[in-house]
Amino acid sequence: MRLALLLTSSLAACSTGPDLWDGTTSRHDVAGYRFKVVQNGVQASAFRVNVMARPGPGVYQAGLTAIEQASGCAVDRSSVSGDVAMMSADLIC
């Protein structure tokens, strides 16, 4: 039973959100943070891929800047969601 619970939990952790893996992927370094940015149409997500004990408050702006660099579009600030490891936003192109 424990094994079944462990396997189910592991698979649930694999969810990446709506159709992100179908998009264009790039890597960007911004303000000491490294991001993998995935863009799919007018939506994009920035995943922070460098390890640090306590990311500073600038990590959010750095993630949004990485999204703008990757997409060439502006981020719709009212659509931003996420945390210090992953940010998602709609794009204004």
C-alpha positions, 0 to 999 in steps of 0.5 A, a space after each residue: 500500500 505504501 508503495 502504491 501511495 509513493 508511486 502515485 505521489 511521484 507521478 502527481 509531482 510530474 505535472 508541468 501545467 497546461 501544455 508547457 512542454 509543447 512550447 519553445 524552450 530557452 535559458 536565460 541568466 538575469 541578475 544572478 538567477 538562471 531560468 529555463 523559459 518555456 513559451 507556448 503562444 501567448 503564455 510563458 513560464 520561467 523555471 529557476 534552475 540554479 540552487 540557492 538557499 534563500 532567493 532574494 526579492 528580486 527573483 520575481 522581477 528577474 523571472 519576468 525579465 527572462 520571460 520578456 527576453 525569451 519571448 520578445 513580448 511584454 508580460 501582462 502584469 495582472 496575469 503573473 502567478 507563481 513563486 520563487 522557483 516558477 513564474 507564469 504569465 500571459 504575454 502582450 505581443 
